[in-house]
Amino acid sequence: MSRELYTAYSGASLAWRQLEVVANNVANANTPGFREARMVFQLAPGGNPESPLDSAFAEIAGMSYNTEDGTLVQDNVRTHLAVRGDGFFALEDGTYTRDGGFLLSRDGELVTREGTAVLGEGGTIRLDPNERFTVSAEGTVVGATSGEVGRIRLVRLRDASQVGGNRWTGTESAAEDVTVMQGVREGSNADPMRAMVELIEAQHYFEAQQKAMQTSDEMQSRLNRVAGG
């Protein structure tokens, strides 16, 4: 395989992966609490200077995520919460989320729509299912009759990664400068117009790498015919 063909193949592979990432951003432009993803690329480290393919291709260095707050949608549902700042709600199954579309289970536990309990600083948050309650900016939950029942656990994530279902994993640390809002939900922070432009750019780049691969292959075929003739 020629150096040029290998380089073009590398570029085409990364462009296709970029297409997938940007397309996912577009698809989740209306997903509550969604965070826009970004691919990070780098030149592959060389290990053999004598190789014609050494440092001839790029690779994925990692994934970064837009940490800006998404837009707020006010619906006045008492169980719906939104985080402002770089923080996540901690869930009982060990994952985290920015989607605060919570509800109360039959036994009064604050849970996600899938039924996973939302963690407080001392365990799960539990209320009388019919009890009215308020959530302070610090995340303290106070029932109208039962008083303070707990404080919602908010964390910051390092090396965060998406695991599907609008859930995240990562190494948690104390969340700073974050607040909680009640009766609202956070929308996606993906910009659909910008994402569409990036989608077109990635598609054009993929097509350019395909053309480069085709040109390299044709040149190699001509060289082989000349050398063989």
C-alpha positions in Angstrom: 0.0 0.0 0.0 1.4 3.4 -1.0 2.0 6.1 1.6 -0.5 8.4 -0.2 -3.2 5.7 -0.2 -2.7 4.9 3.4 -2.9 8.6 4.4 -6.1 9.1 2.4 -7.6 6.0 3.9 -6.8 7.3 7.4 -8.4 10.6 6.5 -11.5 9.0 5.1 -11.9 6.8 8.2 -11.8 9.8 10.5 -14.1 11.8 8.3 -16.6 9.0 8.5 -16.4 8.9 12.3 -16.8 12.6 12.4 -19.9 12.3 10.2 -21.3 9.8 12.8 -20.6 12.1 15.7 -22.0 15.2 14.1 -25.1 13.3 12.8 -25.7 12.2 16.4 -25.5 15.9 17.5 -28.1 16.8 14.9 -30.4 13.9 15.9 -30.2 15.0 19.6 -30.8 18.7 19.1 -34.1 18.3 21.0 -33.0 15.7 23.6 -33.3 17.1 27.1 -29.9 17.5 28.8 -27.9 16.4 25.8 -24.3 17.6 25.5 -22.8 18.2 22.1 -19.8 15.9 21.3 -16.6 16.9 19.5 -13.9 14.6 18.0 -10.3 15.3 18.8 -7.7 14.2 16.3 -3.9 13.9 16.3 -1.1 12.8 14.0 -0.3 9.2 14.8 3.0 9.0 16.8 5.9 7.6 14.7 7.8 4.6 15.8 9.8 3.6 12.8 11.4 6.4 10.8 12.5 3.9 8.1 8.9 2.9 7.4 7.2 4.6 4.4 4.0 4.7 6.5 5.5 6.2 9.6 3.5 9.2 10.8 1.6 9.1 7.6 -1.9 9.0 9.2 -4.1 10.6 11.8 -6.0 9.0 14.6 -8.6 9.8 17.2 -7.1 11.3 20.3 -10.4 11.4 22.3 -13.8 12.9 22.6 -14.6 16.3 24.1 -18.1 17.6 25.1 -19.6 21.0 25.1 -20.0 22.0 28.7 -22.2 25.0 28.1 -25.7 25.0 29.6 -28.6 24.1 27.3 -31.6 26.3 27.0 -34.3 26.0 29.7 -37.9 24.9 29.1 -40.3 25.9 31.8 -43.1 23.5 32.4 -43.8 24.1 36.1 -43.8 20.3 36.9 -42.5 20.1 40.4 -40.4 17.0 39.9 -38.6 18.5 36.8 -35.2 19.9 37.7 -32.3 21.5 35.7 -28.7 22.0 36.6 -27.0 25.2 35.8 -23.2 25.0 35.6 -20.8 22.0 35.1 -22.6 19.4 37.1 -24.6 16.2 36.8 -27.3 14.5 38.8 -26.0 11.2 40.4 -28.2 8.1 40.0 -28.4 5.0 42.1 -27.1 2.7 39.3 -23.8 4.5 39.2 -24.4 6.7 36.1 -25.1 10.4 35.8 -27.4 12.6 33.8 -28.3 16.2 33.0 -31.8 15.2 32.0 -33.9 16.3 35.0 -37.2 15.0 33.8 -37.8 13.2 37.0 -41.0 11.9 38.7 -42.1 10.4 41.9 -42.6 6.6 42.1 -45.5 5.0 43.8 -43.6 4.9 47.1 -42.5 8.5 46.8 -39.0 8.1 45.5 -37.6 10.6 43.1 -36.7 8.6 40.0 -35.9 9.0 36.3 -38.5 8.1 33.7 -36.9 4.7 33.5 -37.3 4.2 37.3 -33.7 4.7 38.4 -33.5 6.5 41.8 -31.9 10.0 42.0 -29.3 10.1 44.8 -29.2 12.6 47.6 -26.2 13.2 49.8 -27.4 10.5 52.2 -29.2 8.1 49.9 -32.3 8.3 47.7 -34.8 11.2 48.0 -38.1 10.0 49.3 -41.4 11.9 49.9 -45.1 11.3 50.3 -46.2 10.9 46.7 -49.0 13.5 47.3 -46.9 15.9 49.2 -45.9 19.2 47.7 -42.3 20.1 48.0 -39.7 22.6 46.9 -36.1 22.3 45.7 -33.7 25.1 46.6 -30.9 26.4 44.3 -28.5 24.3 46.4 -30.5 21.1 45.8 -32.2 20.9 49.2 -35.6 19.1 49.0 -38.2 20.3 51.5 -41.6 18.7 51.9 -44.6 20.8 52.8 -45.3 18.5 55.8 -42.2 16.4 56.3 -39.7 19.2 56.2 -36.2 18.8 54.8 -35.8 15.3 53.4 -32.4 15.5 51.8 -30.1 17.3 49.4 -29.7 16.2 45.8 -26.2 15.0 45.0 -24.6 17.0 42.3 -21.2 16.1 40.9 -18.7 17.1 38.3 -17.3 14.5 36.0 -13.7 14.1 34.7 -13.1 11.9 31.7 -16.8 11.9 31.1 -18.2 9.6 28.4 -21.7 8.9 27.1 -23.1 5.4 27.7 -26.4 5.7 26.0 -29.9 6.6 27.2 -28.6 10.1 28.0 -26.5 8.7 30.7 -22.8 9.3 31.5 -20.0 7.7 33.4 -16.7 9.3 34.6 -14.6 10.1 37.6 -16.7 12.3 39.9 -15.5 15.3 42.0 -17.3 18.0 43.9 -19.4 20.2 41.7 -18.7 23.9 42.2 -20.7 26.9 41.2 -23.7 24.9 40.2 -27.4 25.5 41.0 -30.6 23.6 40.7 -33.8 25.0 39.2 -37.3 23.5 39.8 -40.1 23.3 37.4 -37.9 23.5 34.3 -36.0 21.1 32.1 -32.7 21.7 30.3 -32.7 21.3 26.6 -29.9 20.1 24.4 -26.9 22.4 24.0 -26.3 21.2 20.4 -26.7 24.0 17.9 -28.6 22.4 14.9 -27.6 25.0 12.4 -23.9 24.8 13.3 -24.1 21.0 13.3 -25.6 20.9 9.8 -22.7 23.0 8.5 -20.2 20.7 10.2 -22.1 17.7 8.7 -21.7 19.1 5.2 -18.0 19.9 5.8 -17.3 16.4 7.1 -19.1 14.9 4.1 -17.0 17.0 1.7 -13.8 16.0 3.5 -14.8 12.3 3.2 -15.5 12.6 -0.5 -12.1 14.4 -1.0 -10.3 11.5 0.8 -12.2 9.0 -1.4 -11.1 10.8 -4.5 -7.5 10.9 -3.2 -7.6 7.1 -2.6 -9.0 6.6 -6.1 -6.2 8.8 -7.7 -3.5 7.1 -5.7 -4.8 3.7 -6.8 -4.9 4.7 -10.4 -1.3 6.1 -10.3 -0.1 2.9 -8.7 -1.8 0.8 -11.4 -0.1 2.9 -14.1 3.3 2.6 -12.4 2.8 -1.2 -12.2 1.9 -1.3 -15.9 5.0 0.8 -16.9 7.3 -1.3 -14.7 5.8 -4.5 -16.0 6.1 -3.4 -19.6 
